Amino acid sequence: MKPTEPAGLNENHERRLATAIAGIDAAAARLLDLLEQRNTPQTRTTLLENLSESETRLLRAALRKLQAAAAAFGEKYALKKRRRDLRRIIVAELSQVWTTLEDLHPDHLRGYGVVPHAAARELRQDLVPLQEALEQLFSALQVDRAKR
């Protein structure tokens, strides 16, 4: 038993606590990124900035306090830090984008009504640059089609 571990917690408890604390920390980090506008701008999404400066300051302080509390909790219970594989995260995200892109194919839009032939032809052509960009991303990661 670890010196800081309360009696009775087993490895399953530790894993669950570690996952939850990592999730809390990650959520706080995402919110701080939004407040500090450190995230990469999205080209097709706008962010309605409807917080006052005082609200933003209070939120930042509270989020930093939440992160510190999560870190202290993790230290107290000697929780293992979550290890993330950047390559796997990127491949998973790109695979989701690939699936979304495939769903935009005119044949897959039938459930929304018939896509006229001229519109389908144009849509197929307009999807090509997106597919090519994804191919380039997968190629950079040396991921073949079978692993997508």
C-alpha positions, 0 to 999 in steps of 0.5 A: 500500500502506498503511504498516501493511499487510504486503506481499501482502494484497489488498482481498479479504484486507482485507475478510475480515479486517475481517469476522472481526474485526468478528465477534469484537468483536460476539461479545465485546460480546454476551457482555459484555452477558449478563454485565452483564445489559444486554440486554433481558429476554426474557419467555419465556426465563430465564437460568440464572445459574450463574457465580460472581462470580470467574468473571464477573470473569475473563470480563469482563476476558478479553472486554475484553482480546479486544476490545482485541486485536481493535481493535489488530489492526484498527488495525494492518491499517488495516481498515475499520470495519463499517457497519451499517444499523439500519433494515435490521437491524430490518426483517430481524429483524422479517421473521424474526419474521413468518415464524416467526409465519406458521409457527404458523398451524394450516394450517402445523402439519399436519406435527406432526399434525392440529390439531383445529378448535376448537384451530385457531380459538382459535390463529388468534384468539390469533395476531391480537395478535402479527400486529397488533403486528408490523403496527404495528412495520412501519408505524412503519418505513414498510415495506409488505407487499411488502418483508417 
